[in-house]
Amino acid sequence: MATFLAPSCKVCYVAVPKVASTALEWLMADLAGLDMQRFHRTLASVPTREQTVHARAQWPAHLRLQRPTAKDAAGVDRTWFVFAAVRDPRERVWSAWQSKFLVRRRRYVDEFGDEPWFPRVPQEPADVVEDFARFVDALAAGSTNLLRSNVHFRGQAQTVLDGPFEVGHLHAVRDIAKLLDDLGAHLRPYGVRVPDLRRDNTTPLRLTADVLAGGVGEAIVDLYRDDFDRLGHLWPDAPRVDSPSTWSDAAFVDIASRVVLHERVEDLASLTRDLKRQRTALRSPARGR
């Protein structure tokens, strides 16, 4: 799991995707003094400027550790502010499913588009409820290895509790204000203030009671038993849910628009990759000379 460092003020962030990670990675970029334009220049197929912070190649290697080891952690002692945020898995899986599958990120369409559990572009609330339940059933049946292979669906406890860094400041995302207060106290002697958090909404639909009905919520609890056993004290027993009426017609128009946006972004990214390959070929010495 990626870990981010701001050595000048001794801050270390152990990232958990789909737990305010976009906002917290930008916070780390700000603390490290990185220019946002270095991220905006990426050619990665991301649909918004806010999400360019996830482009791995745009980070200096010493500030973004993709697979940190005990050797990496050796220089981060107790004078550092090492933090992470976690989230009720029922909320997190719902968010990840929307941002990767429901709005049809191209990578996920290419890899999973033929699976029977892959969601349709929804026309009404029932489509969403049925397709999410089918996805959770596939996770429970082992029909996909996303729980092991994909960081957006992998459990959180192993990342924040079993990794090489000792996370001294661990909060649920609902308590992020407390986390930022603690960070501010750490930064004060360095003459640094906590950067403003940036927002990027990748989940068009709020969690509703009917999404977790019919045993879906219980199935997610079983799938993420390790998270609930080791981290469950950090969030309430029940997730925050809305009534189905909160899904407006505009939300479904928004989903359809995001699907089209992802298709076009991938068109441009693919064209860019082709042009780069052509440029490389033209610059290479002619074969046989």
Secondary structure, 3 states (H helix, E strand, C coil): CCEEEEHHHCEEEECCCCCCHHHHHHHHHHHCCCCHHHHHCCCCCCCCCHHHHHCHHHCCCCCEECCCCHHHHCCCCCCCEEEEEECCHHHHHHHHHHHHHHCCCHHHHHHHCCCCCCCCCCCCHHHHHHHHHHHHHHHHHCCCCHHHHCCCCCCCHHHHHCCCCCCCEEEEHHHHHHHHHHHHHHHHHHCCCCCCCCCCCCCCCCCEHHHCCCCHHHHHHHHCHHHHHHHHHHCCCCCCCECHHHCCHHHHHHHHHHHHHHHHHHHHHHHHHHHHHHHHHHHCCCCCC
